[in-house]
Amino acid sequence: MSGDHHFTTGDGCRIACRIEGPDDRPVLVLSNSIATNLHMWDRTVPALSRSFRVLRYDTRGHGGSDAPAGAYSLDRLGRDAVELLDVLNIGRAHFLGLSLGGFIGQWLGIFAPERIDRLILSNTAPYLASELAFDDQIRAVLAAPDMNAIADGFMRNWFPATMLAAPNQVVDQFRTMVLTTPPRSLAGCFAALRDVDLRRIISLIATPTLVIGGESDTVTRASHSEAIAATIASAKLVLLPGVHILNVEQADRFNSEVLSFLHAAR
């Protein structure tokens, strides 16, 4: 079963997903950053789908998935991923999450380790609430007359100044993703990030784990990646010269590190 699909979670949220790659290959799940959708992986999938059956989905509140009102929780976002595997009859899979997707990956490594073969945590953190004023961000996004200023802020956090200095098709695509994300969805995900602290509990993760960080990431900093890798036993740490959306900014190196790590499972 390839192509675009939807399923409905236990709490009634319709989630969009896309499956690509050979039927007989191991499944690799891709989980998107906040304020993006499954198209953030458009430039990543061609390299990965030659070796894996790639399953990407829109986190609730994003892209083609429903956008329920109210605060979200990491537990619910994690269960969405488990239910996705259930509905597609996938017992185990590799999982690659970037930013918010990396928080979901950590949750899966802790609470659903029997479903994950290898785990890749990119540009993420175990805890951000002490550094980012999420309540202020929730109020701001819900009160904003439009998403333009918010999108500009995301672009500054996601890409290097060199990519922002001139018209750039990639930046435009990501900016459009932000502009089309419902404000209530951003508020819901900000609440999930506000309420989570995984710093101690990720020591329970026994799944083989690759941690990828950006040397110039100003949100989920290199120090966050280092802390995750130091807490998860035998985790491998790779720091790349770049900011936040490393699968785009450092596409070749990113894909190489991911494929090398996943092929080591064979």
N, C-alpha and C positions, 0 to 999 in steps of 0.2 A: 504494500500500500504506500504509494508515493503521492506527492502533491500537497495541496492545501487542505486542511481539515479543521474542524472545531469539535470541542467536547465541553460538557457542562460539569462543573465541579460539584462536590457534595453540598456546597452552600448556594448553588444556583448561578454561579458565574460562568459565562461562556468564554472559553479560552481558544485562541487561534494558534495553529501550529503548521509547520511545513516540514516534510520529510523528503530528503534527497540522498542519492547514492545507491550503491548496489545492495540488493536484498540480503546477500549472504555475508555482509561485513558487520563487525561489531558496531553497536550504536553509540554515537557521540551526541550528547545533548548540549546545546548552546543556550545560555541564559543572558538576557540583555541588561544593559545599564539602565538606570532610571532615566526617564524622559526620552528613551529611544524605543525601537521595536525590533523585530527579527531582521529587518533590513540592515541593521548595523553590522551584520555578518555577511553582507552580500559579497564583499571582497575577500572573505575568509573561506567561504564554503567551497569554491572551486578547488582549492588546494587540499582541503580536508576530505571532501567527498570522494576522492579517488581511492582512499583507503578505508573510509568509514561510512556508515549509513548515518547521515547527519540529521538530527531532529532539533529544530529550533522552534521557539514558541514566543508569543507575546505575553510577557508578564501581565497579570491582571491590571487593568487601568491603562494599558498601552496598546497601540496598533489596532489590530482587529479584535482584541479581547474586550470584554465588558469592563466598564469603569464604575464599580459600585461606589456610592458615597460613604464617607466615614473613614475612620482610621483603619489602616491595614495593620497586619502583624506579620512578623517573619515566620511564625508558625504556620499561618495560613498560606503565605507565599511558598513555603517549603512543601506543604501538603498539596498545593496545586501541581508542583513538579512530580510528586509521587503519584498523584491521580492521573497525570498525563501518561506516565509509564504504565500504570495499571490498565487504562483504557486501550492502549496500543499493545497490550500483552507483552511488554518488555520487562523481563525479570531483572536484568542488570544492565547498566550502561556506564560509559565514561561520561563525565560531566565537566563542562567548561563554563564558568560564570565570570563575567567582568563587572566590577563595581557592585551594584545591587545584586547582580547575578552571582557575584562572589560571596556575598552574605548568604544567599540561598544555598550555594554550594557548601559553605561551612555548616549550615543547618543540616543538610543532607548527610554530610560526613559524621555528624554527631548523632542524629536521630533516625537516619535510614541507611546505615552503612551497608546493610545487606543488599541494597539496590545499586551501589556505586562500585565500579571496578577501579577506576583511576580518577582522581580529582584534580582539576586545575583551577586555581584561584588567582584571577588577574585583577590588578588595580583595585584592591578591596582592602578592608580593614575589619578587625574584630569588634571595634567600638569607635564611635564618632561623636557621641552625644556631648562629651566634655569640650569638644573643639568646635562644633557647628551648632549654631542657635536654631535648632529645628522648629521650635514653636514660632520664632520670628519669621522663618521661611514659610511656614504654613500660613500665617496671617498675611504675609506679603503676596503669596501666589493666589490666595483666595480673594484678595482685595484688588489685584492688578487689573487695570482696564483692558489690557491685552497681554500677550505673552512675549512681546518683543524684547523688553529689557531682561526678562528672565532668560530668554534664549541667548541673548548676548552674554550674560553671565556664565551660562553653561559652556559656550564656545571658548571663552577665556580660560575656563578650567580644564577643558578637554583637549585643546590643540595648542601647539607652539605658536608664538607670535609670527613666525615666518609663514605659517599656513593661513593666518588671519589677515596678513598685510595686503593681500591682493585677492581678487575674486577666485574662489576655489570651489569646484563642483562638490567635493567631498564635504567640505564645511557647510555648503548650502544644503546638502542632503540631510545632514545631522541637525542643522538649524530647523529645517522643516519638520523633522521628527518631534523636536521640542514644541514647536508652534502648534502641532496637531495633537499634543498630549493634553487631555482635559485637566484643568487646574485641580479638580477634586482628586484626580489620580496622583498628581505630584504631592498634594497634601497628604493623601493616604499613605504613600510610600515614605514621605518624610517622617510621619508618625511611626512607621515600622522601624526606621533607622534610629529615631529618637529613643525608642523603648528597648533596644537590644544591646546586650553586653555579652560578647562571646569570649572575652579575653582568657578566662580560666578554662571554660568548658571545652574549647577546641583541643585541649590536651587529650581529650578522649578519642580524637580522630586517629584511627589506625590505618585508614585507606592510604595507599601510595599517593602522595600529593606533590604537585608542582605549584610553586608560588611565583607569579610574575609581577614585577613592579616597575614603575617608571621613575627614573632617577630625578625627573623634574616634575613629577606629579605633585600638585599643591593641595589636593583634597585627600585622596588615599595615598599618603606619602610613602616613599621608600621605607621609612622607619616602620610603617604599619606592616608592609610586606615582610620585613625582617622579623618583626615580632611574631607574626603568624608562623613563619618558617622555624623560628626558634622554639615555638610551643608545640607544634605537631611533630611527633617523633619521625625522624628520617625524611622530613620534607626537603625537597630541593628548591633552592631559591635562585631565581634569575632576575637581575635588574637590567633593564634596557634603557638606552638613552632616549628619553621621550617623556610625554606628559601622561594623559589618562587613557585615550582611546588607542592603545598600543596595537591592537589588531589592524588598525588602519595606518597609523603613523609609522610603525615599524613592521609592516605586514610580512615581509620575507623572513625576518628574524623571528617574529612571533610564531609564524606557521612552522618554522623549522624547529623551534623549541617544543612546541606542542606535539608535533609529529614524532620527534625523537623520544619524548617522554612516553607517548602512547604506544609506540612500536616496541618499547622496552618491555611491555606487558606480554609480548608474544613468546 
